[in-house]
Amino acid sequence: MYEHKDPPQRQQAPGLEGGTRSQSRTTSRSVSSGPETMGAAMGPLLHWLHDVAAVTLLKARRTLFQAAILFCVLGLLLWVSIFLYGSFYYSYMPTVSFSTPVHFFYTSDCDASQAGLCSFPTANISFMKNERDQVMAYGQPYRISLELEMPESPVNEQLGMFMVKMLAYTKGGKTVSSVGRSTMLHYRSSLLQTLSTLLFSPFLLTGMAEQKQLIEVELFSDYKTNAYQPTVGAVIEIQSKQVQIYSSQLRIHAYFTGIRYVLYNFPLTSAVIGVATNFAFLSVIVLFSYLQFIWGGLWPPDQVRVRVMMGDNIRIQQRREEARKRMERENSQRELDAPKVIGSVNETSEFQGNDTAAEVPSKEPSVVPDASGDDAPDTKEEGSHDSKGPDEKDDTDAMDGCLPPHPGETMLRQRPGPWMSL
């Protein structure tokens, strides 16, 4: 007989196909579960990185904001320090030097046949800047000198010595100081004059040089103006009718001592020290102000007790009315219980004894309240109100709302020191 072997093979084929399908499903599940496991593992890490980045960004923003505020405050303090030092320097330091041209005048109504001038050359000099500010400060020593530019002419050489006089006057025209000094041209021999003429002949011919001398006459070496009679001007007179002058300059130079000497001779060092001192002083003031505004003082307390009232004005008014009514009721009760003084002294003592005996039992129930029932808090509160004396009742109305708060209306909040938040 012929046997058929195909059916077993067919039976094995579905088994192999099922195993293959299960293996493929397992492989696909393992492949798909790999990314899911990796995503589940990376999720917390990503959240942590996001939180760290957010916190870092917040801290960086806060740091930049604080640095910007600090930079602005420091810049403002530096600018104010420079301004204060400049104001002090401008107000404290007087004019160092003052120079003004001197224009001499003289009369010309004399006989023209006479050689020389008709009068002494005279000039009036004002010591006011812009017609309102004085040149010389009070109590400051000044050196006053007159510079004369004179030609080397035969007339000036034969003139010899001549006098220069100066009169200082006040606003009313009163003379406060006068001085006279003598001067003359410097001597030069004829040989020296000839050699200098030959040497400088090219410059003399082109006009780049002149045969002249600059004579400086020191009039005051230590002149000080008076605060009560300030000097506003001076009259300069040259007591010679033969003198010949090209031009003249009056120079006033201050000699400083003390702080003014340091400020004038060491300006850069003084500026640095002055600005640094102002900056340090302003920084201390700003720091103390910051501590007072933020911390409430330089050494704030560790804990701050704050009573927060939970009620509003209506509740406070109700409590005041209740206290007032309770006080009136107790006053009326005391008036009813008060004994009447009628009869002899013995009767009065008896009445007092009876009243004392009556008051003792009336007070005893209020001292020991019953705390076993449900109305214990109310009984305690009534007992505490009834046990108050007359002085305390008057103070209750005078304190204007300073009664002990009910439970739940106040709370205690503790704030740590400011350094704890840093």
VOLUM-172088 format. One record per residue: residue in one letter; x, y, z of N, C-alpha, C, O, CB in turn. Coordinates in steps of 0.05 Angstrom, whole numbers, plus 5000, padded with zeros to 4 digits. Glycine has a CB too. Layout:
N
aXYZXYZXYZXYZXYZ
...
***
This chain:
422
m501749765000500050005000501850255000504050265011498150005025
y500750434988502250694985501550875008499250935014501550834958
e503650975022503351155046503851445038505651505022505251065069
h502251605049502551905044504052025068503152005090499652045040
k506352155063507952285084507752595083509052735098510852205081
d506152685065505952985063504453115087505253325095504353055037
p502452985098501153115120502853175144502653395155498852955129
p504752995152506453075175508253315169508653485185508252845183
q509153315144510753545137509153805138510054015146511953505109
r506753765130504954005131504354075160504054315167502353955116
q504253865177503753925205506154065218505854235235503053675220
q508553985208510954115220511254405209512354575223513453955214
a510354445185510654715173509254935189510455145194509654715145
p506754885197505555095214506955145240507155375249502655025220
g508154935252509654975276512155145272512755325288510554715288
l513455095250515855255244515055545238516355735246517355145220
e512755565223511955845217511155995243511756235246509555845198
g509855855261509055985287511556065303511556285315507355805304
g513555885304516055965318517356195306518456375320517955725319
t517356205280518656425266517256685272518456895276518856385236
r514556665271513056915277513457005306513657245311510056865273
s513556815324513956895353516757015357517057205371513656655372
q518756905343521457015345521557295333522857475344523456835331
s520157325310520157595298518657795316519458035318518857585271
r516457705329515057885347516757955371516858185380512457755356
t518257755381519957815404522158005397522958185412521157555415
t523257955373525458135363524358425359525658615367526658035337
s521958445347520858715343520158845370520559085373518258695326
r519158685389518558795415521158895429521259105441517158595433
s523258735427525858815439526959065426528159235438527858585438
v526659075399527659305384526059555392527159775395527559255354
s523359515394521659755400521959825430521760065436518759695394
s522459635447522759705476525459845482525659975503522559455493
g527359815464529959945468529760245469530660375488531959865447
p528560375449528260665450526460755473526960965485527160765424
e524360595479522660675501524160675527523860865543520160495503
t525760475531527360465556529360695557529760825578528960195559
m530660755534532460975533531061245538532161425552533960985506
g528661275526527161525530526261555559526361775570524761525512
a525461325572524661335600527061405618526761535638523461075609
a529461315610531861385626532761665621533861795639534061185619
m532361765597533262045591531262255600532062495601533762065561
g528862175605526862375613527562525639527662775638524162245617
p528162395661528962545685531462705681531762925693529362355708
l533362595666535762745661535263005646536363215652537762575645
l533462995626532763235611531263435629531863675628530963165587
h529463335646528163515665530063645684529863885689525963365681
w531963485693534063595712535763815698536264025709535863375722
l536563755673538063945658536464205653537464425654538963825631
h533864165647532164405643531964575668532064815667529364315634
d531564435691531364585716534064725723534064955731530664395739
v536264585719538864715724539364955706540365155715541064505720
a538564925680538965155662537165385669537965615668538265065633
a534665325678532865545686533865685711533865935712530065425691
v534765535731535865655755538365815749538766035759536465435776
t540165705732542565845725541966105710543166315715544365665708
l540066095692539266335677538066545696538566775693537266265655
l536466455715535266635734537366765751537367005756533266495751
k539266605761541466715777543166905761544067115771543166485789
a543766835736545367015719543967275714545167485715546066875693
r541367255709539867505704539767675729540067915728536967435696
r539367555752539367705777542067825783542268055792538467525800
t544167665777546867775782547568005763548668205772548967555777
l546667985738547168205719545568455728546568675726546368125691
f543068405737541468635746542768775770542869015772538668545752
q543668615790544968725813547568865806548169075817545468505834
a549068745787551568875778550969145764552469335768553168695760
a548869155748548169405735547369615755548169845752545869355715
i545769535775545069735795547469825811547770065816542969605815
l549269645818551669715832553469905815554570095826553269465841
f553669845790555270015772554070295770555570495770555469885744
c551470315768550170575766550570735792551070975792547170545760
v550270595815550670735840553570825844553971055852549870545864
l555470655837558270735839558870965820560371155827560070495833
g557870955796558271175777557071435787558371655785557071115750
l554671425799553471665810555071775833555472015835550571605819
l555971595851557671685873560271815864561072015875558271455892
l561471695843563971805833563472085821565072275825565171625812
w561272115806560672375794560072585815561072805813558272345775
v558672505836558072695857560672775872560973005880555972575877
s562472575876564972635889566672835873567873015885566572375894
i566772795847568272975830567073255831568473455832568472875801
f564373265830562973525830563473665857563973915857559973485826
l563373525879563873655905566773755907567173975917563373455928
y568673595897571473695899571873935881573274125888573373465891
g570673925857570974165839569674415851570774625849569674105812
s567374375864566074605876567774715899567974955902563274535887
f568874535915570574625937573074765927573874975937571374385955
y574274655906576674785895576075055883577675245887577974605873
y573875085870573175335857572475545878573175785875570775305838
s571175465900570375665920572675725940572775945951567975555936
y574475535944576575575964579075695952580475855966577275305977
m579775625928582175735916581676005903579976025886583375535895
p583176205911582776475898584276485872585476295863583776695917
t584176725860585576765835588676755839589676895857584877045822
v589976585824592876545828594376795819596076895833593776295813
s593876885795595277115784593377285768591477185756597677025766
f593877545768592177735754594077935741595878045753590277875774
s593577985716595178175700593378365685591378275673597078025681
t593978615685592478815671594279025659596279095672590278935689
p593779125635595479335624594979605639592779665648594879375594
v597179755640597080015654597380235633599380245618599380045676
h595280405631595380615611595680885626593880975641592680615594
f597981005623598581255636597381495621597181485597601681295640
f596681695636595681945624596982175639597882145662592581965625
y597182395625598382635637597182875623595782845602601582635633
t597583115635596483365624598283465601600683425602596083575646
s597083595583598483715560597884005555598184105533597883555535
d597084145576596384435574598584615583598084845590593884485589
c600984515584603284675593604684805569603784785546605284505609
d606784945575608285085554609784885536611184715547610285285566
a609384895510610584695492613584735490614984555480609384715465
s614584965498617485015496619084855517621484815513618085305499
q617684765538619084615558619584325549617784215536617584615585
a621784215555622483935548621183755569621283805593625483885546
g619983535559618783345578615783375579614483505562619883385605
l614583245599611683235602610683465619612283595633610782965614
c608083515617606983725633606283635662606083805680604483835620
s605983375666605383265693606482985695607482875675602283265698
f606382875719607282605722605282405709602882445710607582535753
p606282195696604481995684603081845707604281755726606181785667
t600381825704598681705725596781515712595881555689597081925741
a596081295726594281095716592480995739593380975762595780855703
n589980945733587980845752587280555745586280505723585381025754
i587880365763587480075758585179975776585080045800590079925764
s583479815765581279695780581979405786582979255770578579705764
f581379325811581779045820579178885821578878715838583079045848
m577378935803574878795801574678655774575178775753572478995805
k573978395775573478245751570478255744568778205761574477955754
n569978325720567178355710565578555726563078545727565878085711
e566978735739565778955754564178865778562579015789564079115736
r564578615787563178525811564778325828564178305852560578395802
d566678185817568377995832571078115838572378235820568677725816
q571878085863574478195871576778005862576477755862574578235901
v578978125855581277975847582677845871583477615870583278145831
m582977995892584477905915582477805937580577935943586178135927
a583177565948581577455969582377565996584577675999581777145970
y580577556015581077666042583177496057582877246058578477686058
g585177626068587177486084589277346068591077226080585877296102
q589177346042591177206025593377396018592877616007589777086000
p595977326023598177506015598677495985598477285972600777416030
y599177735974599677765945602277925941602978095957597277905932
r603477865918605778025909604878195886603978085866608177835902
i605278455888604378645868606878775856608578885870602478865879
s607078755830609478865816608579015790606378955779611578645809
l610279195782609679355757611979305738614279345744609479655764
e611279225713613179185692613079415672611079475661612578915678
l615479535669615779775651617479695627619779605630616980015666
e616479725604617979675579619079945568617580105557616279525557
m621679995573622880255567625080225545626580035546624080375593
p625180415527627280405506629880495517630080645537626480585482
e632080405505634780485513635480745498637380765482636880265507
s633980945504634381205491636181375508636581325532631581355487
p637481575496639281755512637781895534638881955555640481965494
v635181955530633582085551633281905575633782005598630782175541
n632581655572632281475594634981405607635181365632630981215586
e637181405591639781355603640681595620641981555640641881305581
q639981835611640782065627638782125650639282285668640882315609
l636481985649634482035670635381935697634882065717631881895663
g636781715698637681605723635381475738633681335727638881825740
m635281515765633281395781630681565781630781815779634281365810
f628481425783625881565785624081405804624581165809624481605757
m621981525814620181405834617581295821616481425803619581605857
v616681075831614180955823612480935849613380805868614480675809
k610181065850608481065873605780935868604680965846608081365883
m604780795888602180655885600480715910601480695932602580345882
l597980785905595980835926593580645923592280655902594981135925
a593080475942590780285942588480415956588780525978591480015955
y586080405945583680535956581380335957581280135943582880785940
t579380415974576980245977574780345959575180515942575980256007
k572380235963570080305946569280595950568380725931567780125951
g569580705974568880975979571081175971570681415974568281016008
g573381085961575581255954577581305976579281475973574481515945
k577381155998579181196020581781046014581680806006577981106046
t584081176019586681046015587280866039587280956061588881256011
v587780616033588280416054591280346055592280256076586680176050
s592780386034595580316033596980476011595780525990595980016029
s599480546016601080685996603980595998604880516019600880996000
v605280605975608080525974609480665951608180745932608280215971
g612080715954613780835934616380685930617680615949614281135941
r616980625905619480475899620980625877619780755859618780185890
s623680605878625380735858626580525839626880295847627780885872
t627080605815628180425795629580585773629480835773625880255782
m630980445756632380575734633080365713632680125717634880725744
l634180455690635080265669637580125678639180235693635480415643
h637979875669640479735674642679865658642379935635640179425667
y644979875670647280005658648579825637648879585641649480085679
r649179945613650579805592652679995580651980225573648579695569
s655079905579657180085568656880125538655379985525659979955574
s658280315529658080375500659280155483658180095461659580635494
l661380025493662479795478660479565476660079445455665079695491
l659179505499657179295499654779365480653779195466656079245527
q653979615481651879695463652679665433651079575417650979985469
t655179735427656179715399656279425391655379355369658879845396
l657279245408657478965401654678835398654178685379658978815423
s652878895416650178795413648678895389647078755376648578855438
t649279145382648079255357649079115333647579045315648579565355
l651779075332652878925309651878645307651378535286655978935310
l651678515330650878235331647978195323647278015307651378115359
f646278365333643378335328642478525306640078585304641778395353
s644278625290643578805268641578685248639778825240645978905253
p641878425240639778315222636978315234635078385220640578035214
f636778245260634178245273633178535277630778585276634278095300
l635078715283634178995287633279115261631379275261636479155299
l634579045239633779155214631079045204629479195192635979105192
t630578795210627978685202625678735222623378675216628278385198
g626278855244624178915264623578685283621678715298621778995250
m625078475281624578245299625678295327624878155346625777995288
a627378485331628478555357628578855360628679005340631278425361
e628578955385628679235391630679285414631279105430625879345398
q631679525414633579605436631879715459631379955460635679805425
k631079535476629379615499629979435523631279235520626379605491
q629079515546629379365570626679345585624979525584631579505588
l626379115598623979065614624679105644626178935655622778785609
i623679315656624279375684621879285701619579355696624779685687
e622479125721620479025740620879155767622979135779620478715742
v618779295776618779435802616879295821614479285816617979745798
e617879185842616279045862615079255881616579385897617878835878
l612479295881611179485897610379375925610979505945608679595883
f609079145925608379005951609278715949608878585929605179025956
s610578635970611478355971609578175987609577935983614278335984
d607978296005606078136021603578316027603178396050607478046048
y602078356007599778536009597278366016596778166003599278705984
k595778446036593278316045591078516045591378736057593678176072
t588878446033586478616033584878566058584678346068584778576008
n583578776068581978766093579078696085578078796066582079026108
a577878526102575178446096573178666101571078686088574378206113
y573778846120572079076126572479306107570579456102572479166155
q574879326096575479536077576979416053579379446050577179766090
p575479276036576779136014577879325993576679545988574778946000
t580079255982581379425961580079365934579879135925584479365960
v579179575922577779555896579379675873578579635850574979685897
g581479815879583079935858585580065868586080075893581480145843
a587180175850589780305858590480515837589680495814592080095860
v591980715846592980935829595980915828597380915849592081215839
i597080885804599980865800600981125787599881225768600680605782
e603081225799604181475789607281445786608581345804603481715809
i608281535764611181535759612081825762611382005746611981425730
q613681875783614482155790616882245774619082275784614982175820
s616482275748618582375730617182485705615482355693620682155723
k617982715696616882835672618582785647617882865625616583135676
q620782645651622582595628622482295620623782225600625382665635
v621082135634621181845629619781785603617881915595619781695652
q620781585589619681485564618981185567620781025575621681535540
i616581115562615580835566614180735541612480885530613680835591
y614780495534613380365512610580265522608480335511614980135501
s610680095542608179975553608779895582610979895592607279725537
s606579825596606779755624604679545631602479545620606480005642
q605379375650603579165660603679145690605879155702604278885647
l601379125703601179085731600478795736598478695726599079275745
r602178655752601778365757601378325787602778435804604278205747
i599378155793598678075821598877775822597477635808595878185829
h600677675839601077385842600777315872601777445890603977305832
a599177095876598577005904600776805913601776645898595776865905
y601376825939603176645952601476475971600476575991605576785967
f601276215966599476045981601075906004603475856002598175835963
t599575856025600675706048598575506057596175536053601475896072
g599475286070597575096081596274926060597574826042595475236098
i593574896062592174726043592174846015592274695996589274696053
r592075106013592175235987594875185973594975155949591675535989
y596975175988599575105977599574825965600574785943601875135998
v598474635980598374355970596574335945597174205926597374165992
l594274465946592374455924593574575899592974485876589774595931
y595174795902596274925878598674785867598974765843596875215885
n600474695885602974575876602774285869604374175854605074625896
f600774145881600373855875597473815867595973695883601173685900
p596673905844593873895837592873615832590573545841593374055812
l594373435819593473165813593173005839591172865843595373035794
t595173015856595072865881592772955899591372795911597772885897
s592473225900590273335916587573245905585673185920590473635917
a587273245878584773165866584172875872581872805878584873205836
v586172695870585672415876584872375905582972225911588172245869
i586272505923585672465952582872585958581372465973587772605969
g582272815947579672945952577372785941575372745955579673215940
v577572685917575472525905575072265920572872175925575972475875
a577372135927577171885942575871925970574271755979579971755946
t576572145983575272196009572372246006570772136022576672446022
n571472405987568672445982567272185975564972135984568272655960
f568472025958567271775950566871585974564771455977568971635929
a568971565992568671396015566471496034564971336045571371386030
f566371756038564371876056561571826045559771746060564872176060
l561171866019558471826007557771526007555471456010558471935978
s559771356003559271066004558370976031556470806033561770905996
v559571086052558671016079555771106084554270956096560571136101
i555171346075552471446079550471276064548371206075552271736069
v551071206039549271036023548970756036546770646036550271005994
l551170646046551070386059549270386084547670206087553870286066
f549570586101547970606124544970646117543270536130548870836142
s544470806096541770846087540570586077538270526082541671056065
y542170426062541170166052540569976076538569846075543370046034
l542369976095541869796119539369886134537869716144544269796137
q538970146136536670246151534070186135531970126147536870546155
f534170206109531770156092531169866089528869786090532170286065
i533169696086532769416080532569256106530769096110534969306063
w534469296124534669126149533269256173532669126192537469076156
g532769516171531669656194533669746214532969816237529669486207
g536269746207538369836225540869686220540969496204537569796254
l543069766233545669646229545769366242547069186232547869816239
w544469336266544369086280541369016285540269076306545869096307
p540068896265537168836268536768596286538568436289535968776240
p534468576299533868346316533568096300532968096276531268396333
d533967866314533767606301530967536293530467426272534967386318
q529067606310526267536305524567786308525067956325525267316324
v522567806291520768036292517967926296516967766280520968196265
r516668006317514067916324512068116311512168356316513567896354
v510268006296508268166281505468066288504967826286508768146250
r503868246297501068186303499368266280499168506274500168316330
v498068076268496368136245493468116254492467906261496967926221
m492168336252489368346260487668246237487868356214488568636268
m485968056242484367936221481768076217480368046197483867646227
g480968236237478368386235478768646221480968736216477168426262
d476468776215476569036202475469236222475269186246474769036176
n474969476212474069696229471369636242470869726265473969956213
i469669496228466969436239467269256264465869306284465169306218
r468969056262469368876285470569026308469868976331471168636277
i472469206303473669356325471569536338471569566363475969536314
q469769656322467669816334465769646351464869736372466069956311
q465069406342463369236357464669166384463269156405462768986342
r467169106383468569046409468669276427468369246452471468946403
r468969516417468869756434466169796447465869866470469670006418
e463969746431461269776441460769566463459569626484459269746419
e461669326459461269116479462769186505461669146527462268846469
a465269286503466769356527465369586541465369596566469669436519
r464369786526463070016539460469926553459970016576462370226518
k458869746540456469656553457069496578455669516598454769486534
r459069326577459769166600460769336623460169286646461968956592
m462269556617463169736638460769876651460769916675465169936626
e458869966634456470096645454869916663453869996684454770206623
r454569666654453069466670454469416697453069396717452769206655
e457069396697458469346722458369596740458169566765461369266717
n458469836728458270076745455470096758455270166781458770326728
s453470026743450670036754450369816776449069866796448569986732
q451669586772451569376793452969466818451969406840452769116782
r455169606816456569706839454969916854454969926878459269816832
e453570086839451870286852449670156867448870256889450770486831
l448469946857446269806871447269666896445969656916444869606853
d449769556894450869406917452069586938452669496960452869206908
a452469846932453670026951451870076975449470126971454470296937
p452770067000451070117024450370417027451970587019452370017050
k448170467039447270737045448070807073447570657092444170767040
v449271037077450171127103447871257118447271497114452671337100
i446471097135444171197150444371087178444670847181441371117136
g444371257197444371167224447071217237448571387228443770877226
s447571067259449971107275452370967262452070837242449571027303
v454570997276457070867267456870567268457970427251459470967283
n455470467289455270177292453670057269454369837258453970107318
e451570197261449970097238451670097213451369917196447470267234
t453370307210455070317186456970087186457469967165456570577186
s458070017209459969797210458569527205459669347192461369777238
e455969517214454469277208453869247179454069037167451869267224
f453169477167452669467138455169387123455069237103451669737128
q457469497132459969427118460569137122461569007103462269597129
g460069027146460568747150458868567133459768377121460168677179
n456268647131454468487115455268507085455068317070451568577119
d456068747078456868787049459268627042459568517020457269077043
t461168617061463568457057462968167055464068017038465668507079
a461168077073460367797072458867727047458967507037458767727096
a457467927036455967877011457767876987457167736967453768077008
e459868036988461668046965463367806962464067726940463368296967
v464067676985465767446984464567216968465867106951466567357012
p462067136974460966916959460366996930460366826912458366826971
s459867256925459367336897461967326880461767276856458267616896
k464267356893466767346878467767056875469267006856468867516891
e467066886893468166616892467366466867469066326856467266466917
p464966486857464366326833465866426809466366266791461466336827
s466666676808468066776784470966706784472266726763467767076782
v472066616807474866556808475466286796477366246782475866566837
v473766086803474165816794471965746774469765666782474165606818
p472465776748470365716728470265416723472065266729470965856702
d467865336713467365056706468464996679467465106659464364986708
a470464836676471764776651470964506640472064416620474764776654
s469064376653468264106643466264106621466263926605467163946666
g464664316618462564326598463664416571466064466568460364516607
d461764446552462564536525462964826524464264926506460464446505
d461864976543461965266543464265366560464065586572459365396552
a466365216562468665296579470065546569470565716586470665076581
p470565576543471965816535470366066540471466276547472565806505
d467666046537465966286542465966356571465966586579463166246532
t465866146589465866186618468366326627468366496644465365926633
k470666236615473266356622473366646614474366816628475566206610
e472266696590472466966580470667156597471467376603471566986551
e468267046605466467216622467767256649467567476660463767086625
g468967046660470267076686472467266685472867426704471266806696
s474067266664476267456662475267746660476567926670478067386638
h472967776646471968046644470668146670470968376677469868066622
d469367956685468168036710470168086731469668246750466267826719
s472567966730474567996751476168256748477968306765476467766751
k475668416728477168656724476268866744473868886750476868766695
g478169026753477569246771476569486757476469496732479969306788
p475869696771474869946759476970086744476470216723473670126780
d479470066753481670206739482170076712482670216692484270196755
e481969806711482369676686480069726666480569736642482669376690
k477669766676475469836658475770106646475170146622472769826674
d476770296661477370566650479570556629479370686609478070766672
d481570386634483770366615482870226590483970276568486070216628
t480770056592479869916568478670106548479170086524477769706576
d477170296558475970496540478070696530477870806508473670646553
a480170746547482170946539484170836520485270976503483671046564
m484670576521486670456503485670446475487270416456487270166512
d483070496470481970526443482570296425483770316404483170786430
g481670066433481869836416484169646422484569456407482169926388
c485569686445487869516451487069286469488369226489490169686465
l484769156463483868926479485168676470486168656447480768906476
p485268476487486468216478484868096455482368076458486768016501
p486068026433484467916410483367646416484367486432486267906386
h481167586401479967316403481767106390483467176374477167326391
p481366866398482966646385482366636355480066646347482366376398
g484466626339484166616310484466886297484766896272481466506303
e484367106313484567376301487467466299487967656285482867566316
t489267346314492067426313493767186308492966956313492967566340
m496067236296497967016292500767126295501267366291497566896264
l502566956302505367026307507066946283507166706276506466896332
r508267136270509967086246512867156253513367386261508967236221
q514666976249517467016255518967056229518766896210518666786271
r520567266228522167316204525167286212526067426230521667596193
p526567116198529467086205530967336198529967516184530666846190
g533467356208535067586202535667616172535467416157537767566217
p536267856163536667896134539067736124539067666100537168186129
w540967676141543267526131542567236125544067106110545567536152
m540367136136539566866130538566836101538866626089537366776149
s537367056090536367046063538567076043538267006019534367256058
l540967166051543167196033544566926029546466906014545167396043
***
